Amino acid sequence: MRLPDSELAQAIRLCRHSFQSAAIFSLFINLLMLLPSIYMMQVYDRVLSSSSTSTLLMLTILAVVLFVMLGALEWVRSQILIRVSTRFDLLLNERLYKVLFRQSLMSGGRSSTQPLSDLLMLRQFLTGNGLFAFFDAPWLPVYVGLLFLFHPAFGAVAIFSAVLLILLAIWNERATHDDLEQANKISVENANTTARNLRNAEVVHTLGMLPDLMTRWQEKQQKLIMLQAVASEKAGLIAALSKTYRVTMQSLILGLGAWLAIDKQISPGLMIGGSILLGRALAPIDLMIGSWKQFLSARTAYERLNTLLGQFPAEPERMPLPMPKGNLSAEQAVIVPPGSKTAVIKGVNFSIQAGTFIALIGASASGKSTLARALLGIWPTANGVIRFDGADVSQLDRSLVGPGIGYLPQDIELFDGTIADNIARFGELDSNKVVAAAQAAGVHEMILQLPKGYDSEIGGTGGLLSAGQRQRVGLARALYGDPVLVVLDEPNSNLDDLGEQALARALVALKVRGCTVIVITHRVGILGMVDRIMVLNEGALVLDGPRDEVLAKLNQRQQQPNLAAKQEG
C-alpha cells in the first residue's frame, strides 16, 4: 500500500508544471549553449580558410541574436523559479504559522521561529544557482556524445572527468554532512536559548547573570564555529580541487586537440570547440560541488519541516456550531502538562451551568492554572474529556468559538501594536466595543491619559505600561465583545486599590449579565461575589458546592487542627 505524500511533497507536486516549464526552457538554453563551440568552429574552419568577411559578419550577427535569445531564456527560467518559490511559500506559510502556535501550546511555550527560517531557506534554494545545476546536469550525456562525435579521445576525457567530478561531489557530501547537520542543530538550540534569555533581560541584568550566560553561549558558539569551519575547509578544498581540475582539463584538451589537428585527425575548429564544450559539460557538476553546502542546508530544512508538519497534522474543517452559551463539564478529566509525564489534574468530574460565578481556589501547585488551561482547550486531556456546551473543547474551531471566550492568564502578554489593537484582539476595530471593554475593565480613563490614547503603540512586554496597567488592559481584552465564558487567573495579582475596585465592578457586571465566570484567586475579597467554590488539592477536586457551604467546611477544617493542638496542650 502506497503511503500518502507528505505536505511538503504535495506542495512540490502542485508546482510540478512550473518545474516542467523550467526544464523545457533548460532544454533550449542548453541547446544554445552549444553556440560558442559552433561559432568558434565556423570561424576557424570557414572564415579563416576562405578569408570571407561577409561570412564572418553574418555568423557574428546570427551569434549575437542567439546569445540575446539565450539571455532572455535564462531570465524567463529564473522568473519561473522565483514564482515557484513564491507559490511554494504561499502553500505552506499559513499552515506553518498555525503549527508554530500548536507546537508552543503542546510544549508549554517552548517553541521557536526556526521553521519559518527553514521555509525561507527552501525558498531561497529554489531561486539559487544550485537548482540551475540540477536542471543542466542531465545534459551531460548529450555534451559527452557530441565530444565523441568530435573525436573518441575527447569523449574519453569527458567521461573520465565527469566520473572524477562526481566522485568529488560524493566525497563532498560524506565529508561535510555530519558536521553541517550537527552545526545546524547547535545553531537552532543556541538561538532558542538566547531568545529565552532575552525575554528575561531584567532578571539577567539585576542578578549579574550575564557573564555566566555569555560563557555558556560562547561555549556552544565556539563549537558551532569549529564545526562550520571544519565543514567549510573540507568543502573549500574539494571545490578548489574541482575547479582546478576543470580548468586544467579545458587547457589539456586544447593541447590534445592541437596534437590531433597536427596529425590531421580533426580540424582546428574542432580543437577549439572541444575545449569549450568540455567546459560546458563539466560546469553543472562543478556548480553542484560549489553550492553543495546550500543544498545540504536546504535538505536539512526540508527534513525538519517534514518532521514538524508530520507531528502536527492539518486540522480538518469542522461544521460551525452555534455561539456557545457557557456550559462547562469535565468527565474523569486527567491533565498532564506538556513536557511532563506526571498528571497534575487527576480524574476530576464537575458540571458548570451557564451564568455561574465560580471561584477556583487551592494551595500553590494544586493544579488551578492547569485546570483553567484545560477548560479553555489550551492543553488537551490525557484521559477523559472536557466539554463546552456539550462539545469536546479540544475539537472546537478556535477562530469561531474564541470571540465568545475571555481569558486573563497570570503572566500578561500584550502584543506589538496599539492598545486598541490589543483590546480588540487584533480583529476589525470597533471603537464602541473597544471603549466599552476598557470602561468595563476600569481602564478607559488611564488610556486617555496616555500621549496617543488608544492609538499608543506598545510592545510585547507592555512598553510604557506598568504591570498593573498591563493587567487591566489584559482584562479589557478578556471582556471585549461580551464573551459568554470568562476565565481569570489571579486577576488582581498586580492591582492597586483603584485596580481592585475596577475589577470588582467588572466582576459584578459579568455576574449581572449572566456570564459564566471562573476566577482563580488567593484573595478572600472576591469570594463574597461568587456563587460556587471549587477547591483543588494535589490535582483532586476535594470540595465543590455553594459558596457558604464550602466556606463553612473550610473553616471547620481549619479549626480542627487548632482544637487538637489545644487538647494536646
LINVENWO-V370151 format. One record per helix or strand. SS is the DSSP state (alpha for helix, beta for strand). FROM is the first residue (numbers start at 1). TO is the last residue. If there is no record, write none. Layout:
# LINVENWO-V370151
SS&FROM&TO ; SS&FROM&TO
This chain:
# LINVENWO-V370151
alpha&7&14 ; alpha&16&32 ; alpha&35&50 ; alpha&53&106 ; alpha&114&126 ; alpha&129&137 ; alpha&140&150 ; alpha&152&199 ; alpha&201&206 ; alpha&210&262 ; alpha&268&290 ; alpha&292&311 ; beta&328&335 ; beta&345&352 ; beta&357&362 ; alpha&368&375 ; beta&383&388 ; beta&391&392 ; alpha&393&395 ; alpha&398&404 ; beta&405&408 ; beta&417&418 ; alpha&419&423 ; alpha&431&440 ; alpha&444&448 ; alpha&453&455 ; beta&457&458 ; alpha&467&479 ; beta&485&489 ; alpha&497&513 ; beta&516&520 ; alpha&524&529 ; beta&532&537 ; beta&540&546 ; alpha&547&568
